[in-house]
């Protein structure tokens, strides 16, 4: 059975990825909504004709909001005003976790976000497909999914939709909205992206000190993979004695005391998602 899917924000980065992922899927009749002129041009370049939001929502079964976090609340209010019994899929947990969604009992809301292709895949992979695919769509990835509001059948529909939106998908992990917020923003943005940004600054300093950039990059990238494999128990051997000593000596210099409690404090996570959802 073909399902009518309203894709709002269809001409943006994520919207275009979803447009391309579902373009040849007979299970979906996709109606593309995009207010920005450039986004509308992007859609037409891909053979998709954007339509007004009210037209897209008429008779729809599913809605995907591929819009910035800080407008998810207002856009969801437009969806709710359509008065339809819809399953709304969000691509990020911030707005739901921050309580930025309208009170609309007639809507079911789920959140699904990709894990992206793993640094350490658990199954044999097509490395040609993975080459250059850092986000997923060609290389396989897993997905985390939460039912924010609705019944068990709604979760099953959301998980199936997430598999199609983010295909090819290995595993869909069921979480709560709060658990998803622990992963993003706290784990992968507040912590991981910050530490990686610091590593980039360290690379720049090494180059400033005279190390050839090509050599510095190759050295860092190789050690990132090796040390990550060791630290996350993917490799069956420990860090060298010198590396362990360096970590012990440098931890207090690089990281503030009780950083892990600060980053993962539920109140801090709530404040982060509120900032994301409101752009304040």
ABEGO torsion letter per residue (X at the ends): XBBBBBBBGAABAAAAAAAAAAAABAABBBBBBBABAAAAAAAAAAGBBBBBAAAAABGBABBBBBBBAAAAAAAAAAAAAAGBBBBBBBABAAAAAAGABBBBAABBBBBBBBAEBBABBABBBBAAAABGBAAEGABBBBBBBBBABEBAAAAAAAAAAAAAAAOBBABBBBBBAAAAAAAOAAAAAAAAAAAAAAAAAAAAAAAAAGBBAAAAAAAAAAAAAAAAAAAAGABABBBBAAAAAAAAAAAAAABBBGAAAAAABAAAAAAAAAAAAAGX
